[in-house]
Amino acid sequence: MYRAFFYPMRLALLAVGRNFMPMAWWMPASKEPFRFLLAVDRKNHTLSLLRELSEAALAFYPWEERAWVVRAGYLTGRRVRKAERLGVALRPARCLAHTWVPEGALAVFELKVAEWPTDGDHALFMGEVVHVEGSSEAKERPILFLGFRDFATLGERWRFRPGGAKLPLREEP
Ligand SMILES: Cc1cc2nc3c(=O)[nH]c(=O)nc-3n(C[C@H](O)[C@H](O)[C@H](O)COP(=O)(O)O)c2cc1C
């Protein structure tokens, strides 16, 4: 039944403790309170750490950092120290007690576990934002995951103007 026709998804990095992994299955879930919903595979070490520490940082990196971000998804913190293996410098989270964040992020959302909603083969984790840093530049040059081993960044851009229809509503066939 599963088909990945919904890609691209913006690739994030989920850091918990001193471990981190790339993550495509995340979404903002509430503004007030500010929350994110994350789907974490039960096989991932990150899930054990999340259950143990009840906190995480969801971070976004620019296209230029894609190699180590993606590589972190082919290693497990159960066996290796990813930061050392990938040559990534970590800095402590600002408002979390145990979590370290790889340097170079465009935006970081520090989260505390608010709820564990019902889950399937991925555990759903609802995280409440306790600290944010970043700027609107975080939109520039995102890492987009296309599925399998394919990635892209932004190409075209368009601002919708409700008043003026400058484009035909449908392309002619
Ligand atoms: C592009 C990409 C996207 C991924 N998205 C997710 C995701 O949304 N949820 C998830 O649980 N794992 C995701 N993964 C898989 C984990 O990153 C991977 O299993 C990682 O090795 C887990 O590390 P850990 O065992 O240290 O937690 C993704 C991997 C890649 C390469």
PDBQT file of the ligand as one rigid body, heavy atoms in Angstrom, charges set to zero:
ROOT
HETATM    1  C1  LIG A 201      16.930  11.237   3.781  1.00  0.00    +0.000 C 
HETATM    2  C2  LIG A 201      16.574  10.459   5.020  1.00  0.00    +0.000 A 
HETATM    3  C3  LIG A 201      15.387  10.713   5.689  1.00  0.00    +0.000 A 
HETATM    4  C4  LIG A 201      15.040   9.993   6.845  1.00  0.00    +0.000 A 
HETATM    5  N1  LIG A 201      13.877  10.270   7.514  1.00  0.00    +0.000 NA
HETATM    6  C5  LIG A 201      13.574   9.585   8.643  1.00  0.00    +0.000 A 
HETATM    7  C6  LIG A 201      12.391   9.877   9.389  1.00  0.00    +0.000 A 
HETATM    8  O1  LIG A 201      11.619  10.772   9.055  1.00  0.00    +0.000 OA
HETATM    9  N2  LIG A 201      12.131   9.139  10.500  1.00  0.00    +0.000 N 
HETATM   10  C7  LIG A 201      12.978   8.157  10.922  1.00  0.00    +0.000 A 
HETATM   11  O2  LIG A 201      12.711   7.535  11.953  1.00  0.00    +0.000 OA
HETATM   12  N3  LIG A 201      14.103   7.846  10.239  1.00  0.00    +0.000 NA
HETATM   13  C8  LIG A 201      14.412   8.545   9.127  1.00  0.00    +0.000 A 
HETATM   14  N4  LIG A 201      15.556   8.255   8.442  1.00  0.00    +0.000 N 
HETATM   15  C9  LIG A 201      16.385   7.125   8.881  1.00  0.00    +0.000 C 
HETATM   16  C10 LIG A 201      17.343   7.467  10.024  1.00  0.00    +0.000 C 
HETATM   17  O3  LIG A 201      17.992   8.701   9.794  1.00  0.00    +0.000 OA
HETATM   18  C11 LIG A 201      18.381   6.327  10.107  1.00  0.00    +0.000 C 
HETATM   19  O4  LIG A 201      17.712   5.116  10.369  1.00  0.00    +0.000 OA
HETATM   20  C12 LIG A 201      19.472   6.586  11.117  1.00  0.00    +0.000 C 
HETATM   21  O5  LIG A 201      20.550   5.722  10.836  1.00  0.00    +0.000 OA
HETATM   22  C13 LIG A 201      19.011   6.377  12.547  1.00  0.00    +0.000 C 
HETATM   23  O6  LIG A 201      20.105   6.594  13.392  1.00  0.00    +0.000 OA
HETATM   24  P1  LIG A 201      20.093   6.172  14.931  1.00  0.00    +0.000 P 
HETATM   25  O7  LIG A 201      20.026   4.665  14.987  1.00  0.00    +0.000 OA
HETATM   26  O8  LIG A 201      21.370   6.736  15.460  1.00  0.00    +0.000 OA
HETATM   27  O9  LIG A 201      18.868   6.779  15.535  1.00  0.00    +0.000 OA
HETATM   28  C14 LIG A 201      15.909   8.971   7.309  1.00  0.00    +0.000 A 
HETATM   29  C15 LIG A 201      17.118   8.716   6.626  1.00  0.00    +0.000 A 
HETATM   30  C16 LIG A 201      17.440   9.451   5.492  1.00  0.00    +0.000 A 
HETATM   31  C17 LIG A 201      18.749   9.165   4.793  1.00  0.00    +0.000 C 
ENDROOT
TORSDOF 0
